[in-house]
Amino acid sequence: MGIMAECSCAVVQVDGMSFLCLLRGQDLAAVEAPFGCHDLSGSPLDGALVVSVMPGGEQVDFCWASLGADQLVQPVSGLQAGVAAAIAARLYGLAPGLGRMLGRDLADPAIQVFLPPEDAWWHGTWKAGPIAGTPGRFHATMVMHGEMVIPDAVAAGRAPIPPPGPVPRD
């Protein structure tokens, strides 16, 4: 049997959509993803959208990428995925413990602002949107978090996720 790989994760529901947020360290940002969406078939997470969450850099606290079939980064994923990623980023220490957070989708250079509920960041109504715009409201709940154990052989042959790069300047 092959080597087993562990990946920190969180399951977050945002406006009725379920997201499996996989934490990826800076050193993992350019290597193979641990599994594909099809690996969730038949599990309680079957149908969940998969989001990779990683450190941001100088301009943002965190980045995220929605992953589709064959671990390919999807086009702009929407702020629901961003809110789920923000909760995972705060949970795993990629973002400040209090107050607003800045993040961006790897498929979009725009920086988004995320404002958690005042009482409990893991459950409640988040505000999110462009820095200069009017934020939308999103009801989010962290369902669970922990470690996923996946056979390392599953990662073979998958397309790499590009590392977070600098945000283009106008």
C-alpha positions in Angstrom: 0.0 0.0 0.0 1.2 3.5 -0.8 2.0 6.4 1.5 -0.9 8.2 3.1 -1.1 12.0 2.8 -3.0 14.2 5.3 -4.7 17.5 4.4 -6.3 19.9 6.8 -9.8 20.8 5.8 -13.1 22.4 6.7 -16.6 21.8 5.5 -18.5 25.1 5.3 -22.0 25.8 4.1 -22.7 29.2 2.5 -26.2 30.1 1.5 -27.1 26.4 1.3 -24.0 25.4 -0.8 -21.5 23.0 0.7 -17.8 23.6 0.3 -14.9 21.3 1.2 -12.0 23.7 1.9 -8.6 22.1 1.6 -5.7 24.0 3.3 -2.6 24.2 1.1 0.6 25.6 2.5 2.8 27.9 0.5 5.1 25.0 -0.2 2.2 23.0 -1.6 0.8 25.7 -3.9 2.6 24.4 -7.0 2.4 20.6 -6.4 -0.2 18.0 -7.2 -3.6 18.3 -5.4 -4.3 15.4 -3.0 -7.4 14.2 -4.8 -10.1 15.0 -7.4 -13.7 15.9 -6.9 -14.7 12.4 -8.2 -13.0 10.9 -5.1 -15.9 12.3 -3.0 -18.4 10.1 -4.9 -20.5 8.0 -2.6 -19.3 9.9 0.5 -21.3 12.3 2.7 -19.4 15.1 0.9 -20.6 13.9 -2.6 -21.7 17.1 -4.4 -19.7 19.5 -2.3 -17.7 22.1 -4.2 -13.9 21.8 -3.5 -11.9 24.9 -2.7 -8.2 25.1 -2.2 -7.2 27.7 0.4 -3.7 29.1 0.6 -1.6 32.0 2.0 -2.0 35.3 0.3 1.1 37.4 0.4 1.8 41.1 0.6 -1.6 42.4 -0.6 -4.1 39.8 0.7 -4.4 37.6 3.7 -5.4 34.5 1.7 -6.1 33.2 -1.8 -8.5 30.5 -2.9 -9.2 28.5 -6.0 -12.3 26.6 -6.8 -11.4 23.2 -8.2 -13.3 21.3 -10.8 -12.9 18.0 -12.6 -9.3 16.8 -12.7 -8.3 19.4 -10.2 -8.4 22.2 -12.7 -8.9 25.7 -11.3 -12.4 26.9 -12.3 -13.2 30.3 -13.7 -14.2 32.9 -11.1 -16.0 31.0 -8.4 -18.1 33.6 -6.7 -18.1 35.1 -3.3 -19.7 32.1 -1.7 -16.5 30.1 -2.3 -14.6 33.1 -1.0 -16.6 33.3 2.3 -16.0 29.5 2.8 -12.3 30.1 2.1 -12.2 33.0 4.5 -13.6 30.8 7.3 -11.0 28.1 6.6 -8.2 30.8 6.4 -9.2 32.2 9.8 -9.5 28.7 11.3 -6.0 27.7 10.2 -4.3 31.0 11.0 -3.8 32.3 7.5 -5.8 35.5 8.3 -6.1 37.8 11.3 -8.0 36.6 14.2 -10.3 39.6 14.3 -11.8 42.1 11.9 -11.7 42.3 8.2 -9.8 40.1 5.9 -8.6 40.6 2.3 -8.6 37.7 -0.2 -8.7 36.9 -3.9 -9.7 34.2 -6.2 -6.7 32.9 -8.2 -8.9 33.1 -11.3 -9.5 36.8 -10.7 -7.0 39.6 -9.9 -9.6 41.6 -8.0 -9.1 41.9 -4.2 -12.2 41.2 -2.1 -12.9 42.2 1.4 -14.5 39.8 3.9 -16.2 41.0 7.1 -17.1 38.3 9.6 -20.1 38.4 12.0 -19.4 40.4 15.2 -20.1 37.5 17.6 -18.8 34.3 16.0 -16.8 34.1 12.8 -17.6 30.4 12.2 -21.4 30.9 12.0 -23.5 33.9 10.9 -23.9 36.5 8.3 -20.7 37.5 6.5 -20.3 40.6 4.3 -18.1 40.2 1.3 -17.4 42.1 -1.9 -15.0 44.5 -3.7 -13.1 46.8 -1.5 -14.7 49.9 -3.1 -18.1 48.4 -3.6 -21.2 47.5 -1.6 -20.7 44.2 0.1 -23.2 41.3 -0.2 -24.5 39.3 2.7 -23.8 35.6 3.0 -25.1 33.2 5.7 -22.3 30.8 6.5 -21.7 27.9 8.9 -18.6 25.8 9.5 -19.9 22.3 9.7 -16.7 20.5 10.7 -12.9 20.7 10.4 -10.1 18.3 10.8 -7.7 16.2 8.7 -8.5 14.1 5.6 -6.3 11.1 5.0 -5.9 10.2 1.3 -3.7 7.7 -0.4 -0.8 9.6 -1.9 -1.1 7.6 -5.2 -4.4 9.3 -5.9 -2.5 12.5 -6.5 -0.5 11.0 -9.4 -1.2 12.6 -12.8 -3.2 15.6 -11.6 -2.6 19.1 -13.0 -0.8 21.4 -10.5 -2.4 24.5 -9.0 -0.4 27.6 -9.8 1.1 29.5 -6.8 -0.6 32.7 -5.8 1.1 35.5 -7.8 1.2 39.2 -7.4 -2.0 41.1 -8.2 -1.6 43.0 -11.5 -1.5 46.8 -11.1 -3.2 49.2 -13.5 
